[in-house]
């Protein structure tokens, strides 16, 4: 079956190419060489904390639940070592955007968070306020003392996955949380005075109905968050839900998720939220960050931490990647054992030739609601989008994309199909590399 005629939920293309396309780089390139000649005046800084208080049933992120306390301390010490090596290799840099994710960064206690900020500011030179720093948290760890540390260090945005305001639904998604804990966390975040509070909700949970979905949406809106993300539930290999339910195609579930998505999208629009992508909605009265949202198709990213990815214009790189508990633990242990000199090299990655660079720019633009700046593409690559990607005409034929005002953008129905359009755009070489990856 052709990709666009299949399930609308084939994969979230949050990055291109996906990490499963990465391979060991031999010989390992020196970071100083990787970054030589790259623009460094508007970078994205990402720090990764691979720890959580629990592993949600839907989660396929690189994270470890309930690590020993001594490992958390060792990780912060090694993070500082890596940051020193990275800063020395890259040289002077300005970070236009920054985020701390995981895992759950606020798994760290207040003192450990303060140490993390000492690394970001003292070693890497981040100005959190100027970079619009975003930090991920969870209901169990968004405590007042932790939120106070985030606020004191200039955090602008705090994002929390609620998933559902009904305990039974959260449990069905493999997240054993309690509503009272969610409310306490939301109060702590709101009291923190952050410029942007984001809440994540999931649709397609077993037993969820349009009525219960509406309930969660309205409970989220009662907190007037500046942003809301709507995520479809995926059942992925090696996750808790994957082990229990498998991940085969289910047309009825696809139809249910698509109906719930449209309902949630329309409800948020009626409540005064602008749609920025298939998942992201921002309250209409909330100004965009100074300048545009970080434009990952134009700017490089510096990743620090065991699960962080980095990219320049022509090389994306990271450490090894896994999902299963045993493999994640092994990779974290390996990270902690590395000598300092190892952090001056790229380990695993994917080199982007000219065709992949053009495709990445297209993918990361088209999946945003404002779409592709046609003149911007021509200025960067010296060609026309319609010439380089003639198959995009099929999206127009289906009513999923349209050109207007110098931009090619997905229509409302096209955005609804973003998790099929993204995988459809993946190149043959990247698709082949992903297919050869061993899930572990």
N, C-alpha and C positions, 0 to 999 in steps of 0.2 A: 504493500500500500504506500502511496506517495505521502511524504511527510505532512504536507498541508491538508491532506484528506484524512489524516489520522486523528489521534487524540489531541485536544487543545492543550493538554498538560503533558508535555514530553520532556521538559527540562527548563530550569531557571538559568538563563545564560547571564549570570551576574558578572562574569568576567570572560574575556576571550583572548587566547584560547583557554580552555578549562585545564586545571592542574593535572587531570589524568592524561593530558597530551604531553606533559613534561617528561624528560628523560635525563638520566645522569649526564652531566657535561664533562667530557673528557677531551683534552685536559681541562681542569677547572680554570675558568678565566679569572683574573684578578679584578676585584671591584674597581680599582683605580682605572683599569683599562676599559671596563664596561661603561663607566660613567664619563670617560674622557670625551669632551666635546658635546656632552648632553646639556641642554638648558637646565639650570638649577635655581631659577628665580621664582618658580611657582609650582613646587612639588607637593605631593600628598605624602604625609607621614602616617604610617599604620603600625601600631604596636599590638602584638598578639599575646594574650594570656590564655594558655590552654587548659584552664581549670574551671570546673563547675561544681555546684553542690549536688547535682544529679544529672543523669543523661536522659534527656527527653526521648520518648519513643520515636519521634519523627526526625531526630537530629542526626545528620551525617557530617557534622563539623569535626574538625580536628580538636578534640578536647578530652580531658580526663576528669572523671568525677571523684571527688573526695580524695585528693592526693595527700600523702603524708605531709605534715606541717613543715618538716625539714626540707622537703622537695620544693615547696613554695619559696622558702628563703633562698635555696640554692638557685632556683630559676631567676629570681630577681638579681642575684649576684652575677649570674651568667648573662643576663640581659644587659647589664651595665657593661660587661666585657665586650659583648657584641656591638653595642651602641658605640663604644669607643673606637672599635675597629672600623665600623661603617662610617662614622663621622670623619675619621682620618682619611679613608679611601675616597669619599665623595668630595670632601672639601667644603668650602663655604656654600651654604644653601639656604633658601628661604622657603618655608612651608606655608602654602596658601590655604591648605586644608589639612586636617588631622583627625584621626579616629583611633580609639582603643577598643579592641573587640576580642573575641575569643571563640569558644569559651565564654566565660563571664568575668570581665575584669574586676567587678566588685565582689568576686569571691575573695579577693584580697581584703584584709581588714584595713582599718583607717590608717594605721601606721605604715602598712605595706603599700597602700595607695600613695601616701606621701613620698615614700621612697621611689615609687614608679614615676611620680612627677619630677623628682629630683633628677632622674635619668633623662626624661624627655626635655626638660628645660636646661639643666646644667651640662649635659653631655651632647645632646642633639641640637640644642639651641632653639627649641620650639617656643613660640609665643602663643600659648593656648587661645587667648582671647582673639588675637589677630587671625588665627587659623580656624576659628569656629569649631573648636574641638568637640567631637562627639564621643560619648562613652556608653557602652552597652551595660545594662544591669538586669536584674531579675527580681521577682517579688520577694524571694527569701533574703536577698542581699542588699536591697535598696533601703538601707537603714539610715536614720538621721545622721549618725556620725560619719558614715561613708559619704553621704550626699554633701555634708559640710566640707569634706576634704575636696570633693570635685568642684564645688562652688568656689572655694577659696583659691583654687588653682586655675580659675578662668574657664571652666568647662561651659560651653554654650548650649550643647544639646545632650540630653539624656534619653536613651531609647530602651524601652522595656517590652519584652514579649509577654503579653497577658494571655494571648491565644483564645481564651474564652472566659467570660465572667460567670459561667456555670461550672461548678466543681466537677459534676459528672462528665461534662464534655471535655474538660481539661484532662481528667483521668483517662478518658477514652482515647485521647491523643498521646497518652503515655507521659503525662505531666501531672504528678500527684500534688497539686497545689490546693490551697484553701482560699476562699473568697476574702475572708477577713485579712489574710496576709497580703493579698493583692491590694485591698483598700488601704492598708497601712503603708504599703510601699508607694502607692500613688500620692498619698498625703505627704510623705517624706520628700518625694520628687517635687511636688508642687510647692512645698515650703522652701525648697532649695533656691527658688528664684531663677531657674534656668530659662534662657531665652526660648528654647524649643524643647518641648516634651513630645516624644513620639511613642505611640503604642502600636504593637503588632497584634493583629488578630488573624486567626486561621479559619478558613471555611472548608467544608467537606469532611468534617470530623464524623466518625460513625455515630449515628443517632441524632445528628444535628438536623434541625428543620429550619424552614424559612423564619418561623416564629422565634426559635431560640437564637438564630443568627441575628435577627432584628434586635432581640434583647441585648445581646453583647454589644452590638453597634451603638445602641442608645445609651447603654451604661458607659461605654467609652466616651461618647460625645458629652455626657454629663460632666466630665472632667475638662471639657473644652481644650483638648490637646492641640498643639500647633500642627502636628502631623499624625497621620494614621497610615499604617501599611496593612494591606489586606493580602494574606498569603494563602494560596491553595495548599491543602494538605497533600504531601507526597509520601508514598510508602516506598522507601529506598532500600536497596540491599544493605545488609550488615547493621541495620538499625533495629531497635526494639520492635517497632511495628512491622518491619520487613521480615523479621524472624517469625512473627506470629501470623501474618496475613499474606506474605508474598507480594509480588509487584506486577502481576499480569495485567493486561488491558481489561478495562471494565467500562463499556460504553454508557451504562446507566449511571455509574458514578461520575463519569465525565459530564453528563448532562446535568446532574445535580450540582456539581461544582460550578459549572458555567452559569446556571440559574442563580446560585447564591452569590457569585461574583457580580453579576449584573445588578442584582438587588442591592448589594452593599455599595457598589459604585454609585447607583442612582440615589440611594439614601444619603451618602456623604455629599454628593453634589447639591442635593436639596438643602443640606445643613450648612452650605456655604464653604465647601472645600473644593479646591482646584485639583484636577487629576494631572500628575506629573509623569506618571508611567503606569504600567499595568497595576503595580502594587502601591505606589506612593501617592498620597493625597495630602495637600497642605491647606490649612485654613486660609480663606481668601484675604483676610485682613492682616496676615502675617507677611511681612516683606521677605523677599528672597535674601539670602546672605549677600554681604557686600560683594559686588561683582556677581558673576554667574555661579550657579552650583559648580562644584569642582568638575571640570571637564576632562574625564579620564581618557578621552580619545586624543586630547592635545598634550596632556601633561604627564610627567613621570611619577612613579610612586616608589618610596623607600619603605621597605618593610623590615621591622625588627622584631624578633621573637621566633619561636620554633615553628609556628604555622603560618608565618607572614609571607606573602608574596611581594616581589618588587618588580618594577618594569621600567625599562628605557624604551626608546622608540623601536629598537630592533631586538631586544632580548627581555624575556620575562623569566624570572627565576625565583627559587624558593628552596627550602629544605624538602626532604622527602614528605610524602603525604599518605595518610591512612585513615580509616574510620573505626576498625575493630579495636576493642579495648586493649588487647595484647599488643597489637602493632603500634598503637598510639603511645603506649607506655614505653615501648622499645625506642621509638624515635625521640621521645622526650629524654629518656636516659642517655641516648647518644648525644643529644644537644648539650646536656649538662656535662658530658665528659670531654667536650671539644677543647683543644688548646686555643688560645686567643687567635693565633695566626690563621686558623681555619675560617674565621669570620671575615677575612679579607678576600674571600673567593666566593663565586657563585657555584652552587652544588648541583641543583636540578633545574632544568629550564627548557625553554622553547625559543628558538631564533626565528624572528619574523622577517621574511623577505618582503619585497615591495608589495606583492599581491596580498600577503597576510596583513600588512600594515593598513592597506586600503580597506580590506574587509573588516578589520577590527574597528576602524574609524566609522565605517558604515553601521555595523552592528550596534555599537555603543551609542550612536546617534539615533538610529531608527527606532530603537526600543524605548526611547524617551518620547513623551507626548509632543514636544515641540519639533521632533523629527530632525531630518538632515538639512543642514544649511548647504544648498547646492553650490553657491558661489564659494563658500568656505572650503568645501571639498575640492573644487577646481583649483583654488589658490594653493592648497596644500599639496595636491598630487598632480596637478597639471592636466587633468582630464575631466570628463563629465561622468557623473554617477550613472546615467542611463547607458552610456557607452561601456563602462567598466562592468556594470551589473545589469545586463539586459533582462535577466530573468525577474527583476523586480516588477516588470510589467504585469506579471501574474497576480501580484497583490492588488494592483489597480483593477484588473479584470474581475477579481473577487469582491471588490468594494472594501478592501482592507487597507488601502493606502491611497492617498491623493496628493497632488502637487498644488500648492497655493502660496503666493507671496514669496516665491524663491525658496520654498522648503518642500521637501517630500516627507509627509508625516502619516503615521497610521491613523485610520479612522477609529471611531469608538469600537467597532467590531474588530478592527485590526489589533487594537490594544488588548482586547479580550483574548485574542489568539497569540499574544506575545510569546507564550511558552511553547508554541509550535513554530512561529516565524523565526525565532532565534535559532533553534536547532536546524531549521531548514537552510539557514544562511551559512552554517558551518562549512568550511572548505573540505574537500576530499582528503588532503593530507592530515588535517587536524582530526577529522572524523576517524580516519584509519588509525591514528595514534591513540585516540581515546578507546577505540575498540580493542586494541592490543593490551590495554592496561589491565593488570591483574588486581581485582578488588580485594582489599585486605584491611 
